């Protein structure tokens, strides 16, 4: 009888996910249907991080499965990615009421889970989708001014773009979002890792 062979890191990610689905570290757990730990390749070269689960994500327990997820899937497919080869998650793992922006306390409670996921997956590049992940992991900068750029911080290489929901609310952003995800693919294809811009440029 053959035994299933898990990819390196899969067990560790499952342990983190098990903690997330039973987490009570912030008030968001009180109204959730499901926590959303994230999903994808345990050895992904690209990790995509959004803000928080929405209604459909809360219902299914999976990230980016609503309207924004469909646009993200479209962008990934056009750029030559599959969802199976990347890892997708959010800054916070439970849906905030009425899809409001997560508070600092909520983000702070969830960040250790994200940091552990990063340490297991060790992606070559982390794509931050929108203002909340940018502010949380980099600083209080404008996503519209920084989209399409790479930034190095704390030993990680970040790539910045809009949240796909922003491109749904403002269709004029869709083409830029699609181009950014294509650029993300081009960065991965390069033989040498591109050095990010200095944060000093934006101070």
Residue pairs with C-beta under 8 A, 6 or more apart in sequence:
6 42
7 41
7 42
7 43
8 42
8 43
9 42
9 43
9 120
9 121
10 42
12 42
12 116
12 120
13 37
13 42
13 117
13 120
13 121
16 37
16 113
16 116
16 117
16 120
17 37
17 38
19 113
20 35
20 37
20 93
20 113
21 34
21 35
21 37
21 61
23 29
23 35
23 93
23 94
23 109
23 113
25 109
25 110
26 94
26 105
26 106
26 109
26 110
27 106
28 92
28 94
28 95
28 96
28 102
28 106
29 35
29 94
31 95
31 97
32 58
32 94
32 95
33 58
33 59
33 61
34 58
34 59
34 60
34 61
35 61
35 93
35 94
36 53
36 57
36 58
36 61
36 62
36 63
36 89
36 90
36 93
36 94
36 95
37 89
37 93
37 113
38 63
38 87
38 88
38 89
38 90
38 93
38 117
39 62
39 63
39 83
39 87
39 88
39 89
40 47
40 83
40 84
40 85
40 86
40 87
40 88
41 84
41 85
41 86
41 87
41 121
42 87
42 120
42 121
43 121
43 122
44 85
44 86
44 87
44 121
44 123
45 85
45 86
45 123
45 124
45 125
45 188
46 81
46 85
46 86
46 87
46 123
46 124
46 125
46 126
46 127
46 184
46 188
47 86
47 87
47 88
47 89
47 117
47 118
47 121
47 123
47 125
47 126
47 127
48 72
48 86
48 87
48 88
48 89
48 126
48 127
48 129
49 89
49 90
49 91
49 114
49 126
49 127
49 128
49 129
49 133
49 137
50 63
50 64
50 68
50 88
50 89
50 90
50 91
50 129
50 130
50 132
50 133
50 163
51 90
51 91
51 92
51 101
51 102
51 129
51 130
51 131
51 132
51 133
51 163
52 90
52 91
52 92
52 93
52 94
52 95
52 96
52 99
52 102
52 132
53 63
53 90
53 92
53 93
53 94
53 95
54 66
54 68
54 95
54 99
54 165
55 66
55 95
55 99
56 65
56 66
56 69
57 63
57 64
57 65
57 66
57 69
57 95
58 94
58 95
63 69
63 88
63 89
63 90
64 72
64 73
64 88
64 164
67 165
67 168
68 163
68 164
68 165
68 168
69 164
71 164
71 167
71 168
71 174
71 177
72 88
72 129
72 164
73 83
74 178
75 164
75 177
75 178
75 181
76 82
76 83
76 86
76 181
78 178
78 181
78 182
79 178
79 181
79 182
79 184
79 185
80 185
81 181
81 185
87 117
87 121
87 123
89 114
89 117
90 133
91 102
91 107
91 110
91 111
91 114
91 132
91 133
91 136
91 137
92 102
92 106
92 107
92 109
92 110
93 110
93 113
96 102
96 103
96 106
101 132
102 110
102 132
107 132
107 136
111 136
118 126
118 156
124 157
124 188
124 193
125 150
125 157
125 158
125 159
125 184
125 187
125 188
126 137
126 156
126 157
126 158
126 159
127 158
127 159
127 160
127 161
127 181
127 184
128 134
128 137
128 138
128 158
128 159
128 160
128 161
129 161
129 162
129 163
129 164
130 143
130 161
130 162
130 163
130 165
130 166
131 143
131 163
132 163
134 141
134 143
134 146
134 160
135 141
137 153
137 158
138 151
138 153
138 158
138 160
138 199
139 199
141 202
143 160
143 161
143 162
144 162
145 202
146 160
146 202
147 160
147 161
147 162
147 176
147 180
148 160
148 161
148 176
148 179
148 180
148 183
149 159
149 160
149 196
149 197
150 157
150 158
150 159
150 160
150 187
150 194
150 195
150 196
150 197
151 157
151 158
151 160
151 196
151 197
151 199
152 158
152 195
152 196
153 196
153 199
157 193
157 194
157 196
158 196
159 180
159 183
159 184
159 187
161 176
161 177
161 180
161 181
161 184
162 173
162 176
162 177
162 180
164 177
166 173
166 177
167 173
167 174
167 176
167 177
168 174
187 194
